[in-house]
Amino acid sequence: MTETHYHFVAMTKDIAAGKNKAYIVEEHDILICHSKDEFFAVENLCSHAMAPLEGGRQRAYRLICPLHGASFDVRDGSVKGQPAFKPIRTYPLRVVDGRIEVALNAEAAPD
């Protein structure tokens, strides 16, 4: 079994509630979403048109792609609205003393 290694991404104070922000972490383009007093990490790439999800609107746990309006659940990457039909990748995330950390070596969403 592989040990999970977490990488520092940002401080919780850097991402306002209801907003998201993209970061490059070891060549992974990761979007941190602040939703309902929780943080989630997803790949910053819409599975529909391969466009960045950063800046997309958030409604509770739903992230809406700013290009064509596809929507995804930030908790598990599942599709919640067309035109997307394939889920997006999610990453395990933890918050330690206000530090947002993400694990890259664990696949949380199905292909």
N, C-alpha and C positions, 0 to 999 in steps of 0.2 A: 504494500500500500504506500502510495506517494504522500509525503507530508505536504500539507497545504501551506504555501508561503504567501503572505499578504504584503502588498506594496502600498506605501503611502501615496495618496492621490491629492487630497486637499483637506482643508479644515472645514468643519460643519458651518462655521460662520460665513464662509465664502460663497455659499449657495442658498439663496433666499427660498423660503417655503413656496412651493408651486412652480419653481423654476428648475432649470437644468443647465449643466455646463460640461463641455467636452474637454478631455485631457488625453494626452498621449502617454501611455504607460508601457514601456518596453515594446514599442512598435504596435501596440494595441490602441485603437481609437475608441476610448471608453466615454460614455455619457453618464454622468452622475445626476440622478433625478431626486429632487427633494419633494416627497409626496406625503401628505398627512403625518407630519412629524417623523417620517422615516426616510431613509436614503436607500436608493437602489442603483445598481450599475448594469448598464446594457451596452451592447455594441452600438456605436454611433453611426449606424447604417441601416436604412430602411430596406427590408427584404423585397419590396416592390420595385422601386426604381433606382436602388443603390445610391440614394441621396442621403446626406447627413440628417440626422434627427435633431441635432442641437437647435434650440430655439423653438422647437415644436411646443404647442400648447399642452398643458397637463390638466386633466380633469380627474381628481382623486388618483387612482392607480393607472389611469389611461394616458398614454403618450401619443399625441397626434402628429404625424409627419407633416412638416410645413410645406412640402412640395405638392402632394396629391391627396392628403387627408387620411391615409391609411392609419390605423391606430393599433396599439399594442399594450398589453398589460405589463407594466414594469416589474412586477413581482416574478413572472415566469416567462416573459417574452412572447406569450401567446397572442395570436391575431384577434383583435376585437372589432375591426372594421376594415372593409375593402377600400382600395383595390388590392391590398396585400393578401396573400394566402399562406405564406411561409412565416413561421415565428422568427424572432430575432434572438440572438445570443444574450444570455444574462450571465453575470459574474457574481460569485459570492462576495459579499461586502460586510464589513464590520466597522463599528465606530468605537474607538478607544480614546478616551480623554479628549474628545472633540476632533480627533483625527480620523478621516475617512480612509479606510484601507480596503484594497480589492485583491482577490486571488485570481491569478490568470490561468493556473494549471488545472482548474476544475471546470468541466462543461456542465452548465446548469440548464440549458435549453436544448431540446432535441433538434436534430438536423432535419 
